[in-house]
Amino acid sequence: MSPRRPRLRRPRLVDILSFLISFVIALIGAVGVILFFESRDESQLEGARAEPGQPYKGEPVLSPALEDAVAMGNVVVLHRDAKIPPGVKELTEGAGPRLRELGLAVILEREPTLGAPLGAVSDDRIELANSASELRNFVDFHLGN
């Protein structure tokens, strides 16, 4: 005689309902715990930073070509003196025509009426500075670095 196999029984409606009720209660509990800890979380995004510079109100006046370049996303670095201040050339490295078209270039221009030795202009912001190192954050921010 062969061993008798245990017979599988079909789940009853009561078994199915009790499983579903248990599952829903566990799901509600898990969501409740997540929402509780989420509401107590006061952290902020690490990458969020304030936009550098002041609002640009059209002074100093840029030429139409420079206005177009700035509108495309480029940054114009202005210098007051005839001689380019030290460190400014490093800001413009690699700024060829292709980067200008893409709005990723730093363009150098002399502006004798500038109120500071250096200034950087983006589409809607301006930063005046005494040295090129003071403009690095402004340039990086507006070029997306």
MODELLER restraints for C-alpha pairs under 7 A, 6 or more apart:
rsr = mdl.restraints
at = mdl.atoms
rsr.add(forms.Gaussian(group=physical.xy_distance, feature=features.Distance(at['CA:52:A'], at['CA:138:A']), mean=5.64, stdev=0.5))
rsr.add(forms.Gaussian(group=physical.xy_distance, feature=features.Distance(at['CA:53:A'], at['CA:125:A']), mean=5.68, stdev=0.5))
rsr.add(forms.Gaussian(group=physical.xy_distance, feature=features.Distance(at['CA:53:A'], at['CA:126:A']), mean=5.21, stdev=0.5))
rsr.add(forms.Gaussian(group=physical.xy_distance, feature=features.Distance(at['CA:53:A'], at['CA:127:A']), mean=4.50, stdev=0.5))
rsr.add(forms.Gaussian(group=physical.xy_distance, feature=features.Distance(at['CA:53:A'], at['CA:138:A']), mean=6.87, stdev=0.5))
rsr.add(forms.Gaussian(group=physical.xy_distance, feature=features.Distance(at['CA:54:A'], at['CA:125:A']), mean=5.35, stdev=0.5))
rsr.add(forms.Gaussian(group=physical.xy_distance, feature=features.Distance(at['CA:54:A'], at['CA:126:A']), mean=5.31, stdev=0.5))
rsr.add(forms.Gaussian(group=physical.xy_distance, feature=features.Distance(at['CA:54:A'], at['CA:127:A']), mean=6.24, stdev=0.5))
rsr.add(forms.Gaussian(group=physical.xy_distance, feature=features.Distance(at['CA:55:A'], at['CA:124:A']), mean=5.90, stdev=0.5))
rsr.add(forms.Gaussian(group=physical.xy_distance, feature=features.Distance(at['CA:55:A'], at['CA:125:A']), mean=4.53, stdev=0.5))
rsr.add(forms.Gaussian(group=physical.xy_distance, feature=features.Distance(at['CA:55:A'], at['CA:126:A']), mean=6.20, stdev=0.5))
rsr.add(forms.Gaussian(group=physical.xy_distance, feature=features.Distance(at['CA:56:A'], at['CA:124:A']), mean=5.12, stdev=0.5))
rsr.add(forms.Gaussian(group=physical.xy_distance, feature=features.Distance(at['CA:56:A'], at['CA:125:A']), mean=4.51, stdev=0.5))
rsr.add(forms.Gaussian(group=physical.xy_distance, feature=features.Distance(at['CA:56:A'], at['CA:126:A']), mean=5.20, stdev=0.5))
rsr.add(forms.Gaussian(group=physical.xy_distance, feature=features.Distance(at['CA:60:A'], at['CA:114:A']), mean=6.76, stdev=0.5))
rsr.add(forms.Gaussian(group=physical.xy_distance, feature=features.Distance(at['CA:70:A'], at['CA:76:A']), mean=6.85, stdev=0.5))
rsr.add(forms.Gaussian(group=physical.xy_distance, feature=features.Distance(at['CA:70:A'], at['CA:122:A']), mean=5.68, stdev=0.5))
rsr.add(forms.Gaussian(group=physical.xy_distance, feature=features.Distance(at['CA:70:A'], at['CA:123:A']), mean=5.17, stdev=0.5))
rsr.add(forms.Gaussian(group=physical.xy_distance, feature=features.Distance(at['CA:71:A'], at['CA:123:A']), mean=5.38, stdev=0.5))
rsr.add(forms.Gaussian(group=physical.xy_distance, feature=features.Distance(at['CA:72:A'], at['CA:103:A']), mean=4.93, stdev=0.5))
rsr.add(forms.Gaussian(group=physical.xy_distance, feature=features.Distance(at['CA:73:A'], at['CA:103:A']), mean=4.26, stdev=0.5))
rsr.add(forms.Gaussian(group=physical.xy_distance, feature=features.Distance(at['CA:73:A'], at['CA:104:A']), mean=6.42, stdev=0.5))
rsr.add(forms.Gaussian(group=physical.xy_distance, feature=features.Distance(at['CA:73:A'], at['CA:123:A']), mean=6.64, stdev=0.5))
rsr.add(forms.Gaussian(group=physical.xy_distance, feature=features.Distance(at['CA:74:A'], at['CA:100:A']), mean=6.62, stdev=0.5))
rsr.add(forms.Gaussian(group=physical.xy_distance, feature=features.Distance(at['CA:74:A'], at['CA:103:A']), mean=4.52, stdev=0.5))
rsr.add(forms.Gaussian(group=physical.xy_distance, feature=features.Distance(at['CA:74:A'], at['CA:104:A']), mean=5.31, stdev=0.5))
rsr.add(forms.Gaussian(group=physical.xy_distance, feature=features.Distance(at['CA:74:A'], at['CA:105:A']), mean=5.06, stdev=0.5))
rsr.add(forms.Gaussian(group=physical.xy_distance, feature=features.Distance(at['CA:74:A'], at['CA:106:A']), mean=5.99, stdev=0.5))
rsr.add(forms.Gaussian(group=physical.xy_distance, feature=features.Distance(at['CA:74:A'], at['CA:122:A']), mean=6.73, stdev=0.5))
rsr.add(forms.Gaussian(group=physical.xy_distance, feature=features.Distance(at['CA:75:A'], at['CA:105:A']), mean=6.44, stdev=0.5))
rsr.add(forms.Gaussian(group=physical.xy_distance, feature=features.Distance(at['CA:75:A'], at['CA:106:A']), mean=4.89, stdev=0.5))
rsr.add(forms.Gaussian(group=physical.xy_distance, feature=features.Distance(at['CA:75:A'], at['CA:107:A']), mean=6.23, stdev=0.5))
rsr.add(forms.Gaussian(group=physical.xy_distance, feature=features.Distance(at['CA:75:A'], at['CA:120:A']), mean=6.61, stdev=0.5))
rsr.add(forms.Gaussian(group=physical.xy_distance, feature=features.Distance(at['CA:75:A'], at['CA:121:A']), mean=5.66, stdev=0.5))
rsr.add(forms.Gaussian(group=physical.xy_distance, feature=features.Distance(at['CA:75:A'], at['CA:122:A']), mean=4.92, stdev=0.5))
rsr.add(forms.Gaussian(group=physical.xy_distance, feature=features.Distance(at['CA:75:A'], at['CA:139:A']), mean=6.65, stdev=0.5))
rsr.add(forms.Gaussian(group=physical.xy_distance, feature=features.Distance(at['CA:76:A'], at['CA:106:A']), mean=5.70, stdev=0.5))
rsr.add(forms.Gaussian(group=physical.xy_distance, feature=features.Distance(at['CA:76:A'], at['CA:107:A']), mean=4.67, stdev=0.5))
rsr.add(forms.Gaussian(group=physical.xy_distance, feature=features.Distance(at['CA:76:A'], at['CA:108:A']), mean=5.91, stdev=0.5))
rsr.add(forms.Gaussian(group=physical.xy_distance, feature=features.Distance(at['CA:76:A'], at['CA:120:A']), mean=5.54, stdev=0.5))
rsr.add(forms.Gaussian(group=physical.xy_distance, feature=features.Distance(at['CA:76:A'], at['CA:121:A']), mean=5.15, stdev=0.5))
rsr.add(forms.Gaussian(group=physical.xy_distance, feature=features.Distance(at['CA:76:A'], at['CA:122:A']), mean=6.69, stdev=0.5))
rsr.add(forms.Gaussian(group=physical.xy_distance, feature=features.Distance(at['CA:77:A'], at['CA:106:A']), mean=6.73, stdev=0.5))
rsr.add(forms.Gaussian(group=physical.xy_distance, feature=features.Distance(at['CA:77:A'], at['CA:107:A']), mean=5.96, stdev=0.5))
rsr.add(forms.Gaussian(group=physical.xy_distance, feature=features.Distance(at['CA:77:A'], at['CA:108:A']), mean=4.94, stdev=0.5))
rsr.add(forms.Gaussian(group=physical.xy_distance, feature=features.Distance(at['CA:77:A'], at['CA:109:A']), mean=6.27, stdev=0.5))
rsr.add(forms.Gaussian(group=physical.xy_distance, feature=features.Distance(at['CA:77:A'], at['CA:119:A']), mean=5.67, stdev=0.5))
rsr.add(forms.Gaussian(group=physical.xy_distance, feature=features.Distance(at['CA:77:A'], at['CA:120:A']), mean=4.30, stdev=0.5))
rsr.add(forms.Gaussian(group=physical.xy_distance, feature=features.Distance(at['CA:77:A'], at['CA:121:A']), mean=6.43, stdev=0.5))
rsr.add(forms.Gaussian(group=physical.xy_distance, feature=features.Distance(at['CA:78:A'], at['CA:108:A']), mean=6.04, stdev=0.5))
rsr.add(forms.Gaussian(group=physical.xy_distance, feature=features.Distance(at['CA:78:A'], at['CA:109:A']), mean=4.97, stdev=0.5))
rsr.add(forms.Gaussian(group=physical.xy_distance, feature=features.Distance(at['CA:78:A'], at['CA:110:A']), mean=5.43, stdev=0.5))
rsr.add(forms.Gaussian(group=physical.xy_distance, feature=features.Distance(at['CA:78:A'], at['CA:111:A']), mean=5.82, stdev=0.5))
rsr.add(forms.Gaussian(group=physical.xy_distance, feature=features.Distance(at['CA:78:A'], at['CA:118:A']), mean=5.60, stdev=0.5))
rsr.add(forms.Gaussian(group=physical.xy_distance, feature=features.Distance(at['CA:78:A'], at['CA:119:A']), mean=4.97, stdev=0.5))
rsr.add(forms.Gaussian(group=physical.xy_distance, feature=features.Distance(at['CA:78:A'], at['CA:120:A']), mean=6.00, stdev=0.5))
rsr.add(forms.Gaussian(group=physical.xy_distance, feature=features.Distance(at['CA:79:A'], at['CA:109:A']), mean=6.50, stdev=0.5))
rsr.add(forms.Gaussian(group=physical.xy_distance, feature=features.Distance(at['CA:79:A'], at['CA:110:A']), mean=4.93, stdev=0.5))
rsr.add(forms.Gaussian(group=physical.xy_distance, feature=features.Distance(at['CA:79:A'], at['CA:111:A']), mean=5.72, stdev=0.5))
rsr.add(forms.Gaussian(group=physical.xy_distance, feature=features.Distance(at['CA:79:A'], at['CA:117:A']), mean=5.77, stdev=0.5))
rsr.add(forms.Gaussian(group=physical.xy_distance, feature=features.Distance(at['CA:79:A'], at['CA:118:A']), mean=4.60, stdev=0.5))
rsr.add(forms.Gaussian(group=physical.xy_distance, feature=features.Distance(at['CA:79:A'], at['CA:119:A']), mean=6.50, stdev=0.5))
rsr.add(forms.Gaussian(group=physical.xy_distance, feature=features.Distance(at['CA:80:A'], at['CA:110:A']), mean=5.94, stdev=0.5))
rsr.add(forms.Gaussian(group=physical.xy_distance, feature=features.Distance(at['CA:80:A'], at['CA:111:A']), mean=5.09, stdev=0.5))
rsr.add(forms.Gaussian(group=physical.xy_distance, feature=features.Distance(at['CA:80:A'], at['CA:112:A']), mean=4.47, stdev=0.5))
rsr.add(forms.Gaussian(group=physical.xy_distance, feature=features.Distance(at['CA:80:A'], at['CA:113:A']), mean=6.69, stdev=0.5))
rsr.add(forms.Gaussian(group=physical.xy_distance, feature=features.Distance(at['CA:80:A'], at['CA:114:A']), mean=5.55, stdev=0.5))
rsr.add(forms.Gaussian(group=physical.xy_distance, feature=features.Distance(at['CA:80:A'], at['CA:117:A']), mean=5.17, stdev=0.5))
rsr.add(forms.Gaussian(group=physical.xy_distance, feature=features.Distance(at['CA:80:A'], at['CA:118:A']), mean=6.36, stdev=0.5))
rsr.add(forms.Gaussian(group=physical.xy_distance, feature=features.Distance(at['CA:81:A'], at['CA:112:A']), mean=6.42, stdev=0.5))
rsr.add(forms.Gaussian(group=physical.xy_distance, feature=features.Distance(at['CA:81:A'], at['CA:117:A']), mean=6.97, stdev=0.5))
rsr.add(forms.Gaussian(group=physical.xy_distance, feature=features.Distance(at['CA:87:A'], at['CA:132:A']), mean=5.39, stdev=0.5))
rsr.add(forms.Gaussian(group=physical.xy_distance, feature=features.Distance(at['CA:88:A'], at['CA:132:A']), mean=5.25, stdev=0.5))
rsr.add(forms.Gaussian(group=physical.xy_distance, feature=features.Distance(at['CA:91:A'], at['CA:106:A']), mean=6.68, stdev=0.5))
rsr.add(forms.Gaussian(group=physical.xy_distance, feature=features.Distance(at['CA:92:A'], at['CA:106:A']), mean=4.94, stdev=0.5))
rsr.add(forms.Gaussian(group=physical.xy_distance, feature=features.Distance(at['CA:92:A'], at['CA:107:A']), mean=6.52, stdev=0.5))
rsr.add(forms.Gaussian(group=physical.xy_distance, feature=features.Distance(at['CA:95:A'], at['CA:105:A']), mean=4.93, stdev=0.5))
rsr.add(forms.Gaussian(group=physical.xy_distance, feature=features.Distance(at['CA:95:A'], at['CA:106:A']), mean=6.17, stdev=0.5))
rsr.add(forms.Gaussian(group=physical.xy_distance, feature=features.Distance(at['CA:99:A'], at['CA:105:A']), mean=5.27, stdev=0.5))
rsr.add(forms.Gaussian(group=physical.xy_distance, feature=features.Distance(at['CA:104:A'], at['CA:143:A']), mean=5.69, stdev=0.5))
rsr.add(forms.Gaussian(group=physical.xy_distance, feature=features.Distance(at['CA:116:A'], at['CA:128:A']), mean=6.05, stdev=0.5))
rsr.add(forms.Gaussian(group=physical.xy_distance, feature=features.Distance(at['CA:116:A'], at['CA:129:A']), mean=6.20, stdev=0.5))
rsr.add(forms.Gaussian(group=physical.xy_distance, feature=features.Distance(at['CA:116:A'], at['CA:130:A']), mean=6.41, stdev=0.5))
rsr.add(forms.Gaussian(group=physical.xy_distance, feature=features.Distance(at['CA:117:A'], at['CA:129:A']), mean=6.54, stdev=0.5))
rsr.add(forms.Gaussian(group=physical.xy_distance, feature=features.Distance(at['CA:117:A'], at['CA:130:A']), mean=5.36, stdev=0.5))
rsr.add(forms.Gaussian(group=physical.xy_distance, feature=features.Distance(at['CA:118:A'], at['CA:128:A']), mean=5.80, stdev=0.5))
rsr.add(forms.Gaussian(group=physical.xy_distance, feature=features.Distance(at['CA:118:A'], at['CA:129:A']), mean=5.12, stdev=0.5))
rsr.add(forms.Gaussian(group=physical.xy_distance, feature=features.Distance(at['CA:118:A'], at['CA:130:A']), mean=5.89, stdev=0.5))
rsr.add(forms.Gaussian(group=physical.xy_distance, feature=features.Distance(at['CA:118:A'], at['CA:131:A']), mean=6.72, stdev=0.5))
rsr.add(forms.Gaussian(group=physical.xy_distance, feature=features.Distance(at['CA:119:A'], at['CA:126:A']), mean=6.90, stdev=0.5))
rsr.add(forms.Gaussian(group=physical.xy_distance, feature=features.Distance(at['CA:119:A'], at['CA:127:A']), mean=5.45, stdev=0.5))
rsr.add(forms.Gaussian(group=physical.xy_distance, feature=features.Distance(at['CA:119:A'], at['CA:128:A']), mean=4.22, stdev=0.5))
rsr.add(forms.Gaussian(group=physical.xy_distance, feature=features.Distance(at['CA:119:A'], at['CA:129:A']), mean=5.85, stdev=0.5))
rsr.add(forms.Gaussian(group=physical.xy_distance, feature=features.Distance(at['CA:120:A'], at['CA:126:A']), mean=5.58, stdev=0.5))
rsr.add(forms.Gaussian(group=physical.xy_distance, feature=features.Distance(at['CA:120:A'], at['CA:127:A']), mean=5.21, stdev=0.5))
rsr.add(forms.Gaussian(group=physical.xy_distance, feature=features.Distance(at['CA:120:A'], at['CA:128:A']), mean=6.53, stdev=0.5))
rsr.add(forms.Gaussian(group=physical.xy_distance, feature=features.Distance(at['CA:120:A'], at['CA:135:A']), mean=6.89, stdev=0.5))
rsr.add(forms.Gaussian(group=physical.xy_distance, feature=features.Distance(at['CA:121:A'], at['CA:127:A']), mean=6.65, stdev=0.5))
rsr.add(forms.Gaussian(group=physical.xy_distance, feature=features.Distance(at['CA:122:A'], at['CA:142:A']), mean=6.81, stdev=0.5))
rsr.add(forms.Gaussian(group=physical.xy_distance, feature=features.Distance(at['CA:129:A'], at['CA:135:A']), mean=6.59, stdev=0.5))
